[in-house]
Every structure is written in C-alpha cells, then in structure tokens.
Amino acid sequence: MRGQMDTRPDRIGGAGTDERPQRQRMAPEERRGAILEAALSVFSDLGYTQATLNDVADRLGVTKGCLYHYFESKERLLLDLIQDRIGAAIIANETLSSAEGTREEVLRRFLDRLWMHFQKPGQIEVAILALTELPKVPEAGRLLHEEVLARSEQALREVLNRGRRCDEVPPEEIQRAAKMIPLMIMGAAMGTRLFRTIDPGQFSAEKTGQTVTAILLRGLLGECPGDAAELAGEPAG
C-alpha cells in the first residue's frame, strides 16, 4: 500500500461534507512525514490521551481514512512518530572510541552532542510524549530508552574508561555515572523547555548547555593524585 502514489482527493466544502483545504498530491513517504508532523503538533497541544485521529486529520486537512491508509491506530501513530523522530537524530557513538583528543576533550564533545540532540526540533516534545504515555503505552518509553538513553550510556562508558590515569573513580561509579548522565541531560533539557515561558531568568539553550556540560565535567573527570599539587604549582612527586 505504501508503494502507491497517494492521489486521492479530500472532500471539499459543500453540503454534507467537512470543510478541508485541498490536499496536494504527495509521494507516500512525503504524506507519511506530513501526518507525523501533524500528529506531533496535535499530541503536544492536546495530549495524546485527549487527541483523536480526527484531530490529526483536521490539523493536516485530510480525511481520517487517509490516516488509516498509513497507520492502523492512534497508538501505532504515536510509536511510529517516536521511532521516526528519535531515528532522525540518534546519538552516533561508533567513532567515540577512536576519536582524537584527550579524555576531557572527547567527553566534552559527547556531552555537547547529547545536549544538542535534545535541542533539535521535536526531540523534547517526543521525549515528553514517551514519558507521559509510559503507563498506557509502555512501548513508547522502551523506544526512548533503547534508542537514546541506552545508546548514550554505552558511548559514555567508553569515553569515561578511555585513557584513565588512575583508579580514583571506581569502575562501579563510572557504570552508574554512564547510566545517570543521559537522564540528567534529558531532564535539564525538558525543564528548560517546559519552563521557558514561566521563568524570566532562564538562559538560552546554548548557555544552559554550556553550564550543564561544565558541571558534569567537573564531576566526571575525577582527580588523580598529584592533580591538586600541579594546580597549586607544586611538584607532583
């Protein structure tokens, strides 16, 4: 069904019909993308539970039947929306183990990348949807966890274990840090987005990201014996 061009005309205003704008012809994937965009807007505005497929169809200006041509249910639409948006901005981690630079430089780049992931259009909205609907649609939370949090945790462990100069930070603490840091960054990104119209003292997303990264770096890098002496200008030995 998805391989056919979607050329069906929508009903135009008239007796006994809904008033909808004329729908342009689109290739199946273009139409599917437009439906996902409309669903994200509707679910964010009304909440997933309150929103209906009719609301999504009205927002896009198509018939409800057009939605069923691509998505079998509202839940399937939500899951495909989350998968699509997350998949469009996955945190690439394949190159981190071989990336050039010091441990601090690589870690800073990773934290910056993770922060910027949540600044991309739709990412926070999708994360909020996934967490809000977790009790009703567990698969939504699983997608967010596996595709973003678990991937980030694995990459972060690699970075934190890279070029360690001492054992001051125990392996179990690195394990816990790798699990918690992605959650902390996601929480900070959500908080700044949710309260940006309420808190007049909020900084820009860029400045907030710099602050979050700086705070995390101070705690993640640890301190090896001799570091304090070196900072004080004393010989390490």
Secondary structure, 3 states (H helix, E strand, C coil): CCCCCECCCCCCCECCECCCCCCCCECHHHHHHHHHHHHHHHHHHHCCCCCCHHHHHHHHCCCHHHHHHHCCCHHHHHHHHHHHHHHCCCCCCCCCCCCCCCHHHHHHHHHHHHHHHCCCCCHHHHHHHHHHCCCCCHHHHHHHHHHHHHHHHHHHHHHHHCCCCCCCCCHHHHHHHHHHHHHHHHHHHHHHHHCCCCCCCCCCHHHHHHHHHHHHHHHHCCCCCCHHHHHCCCCCC
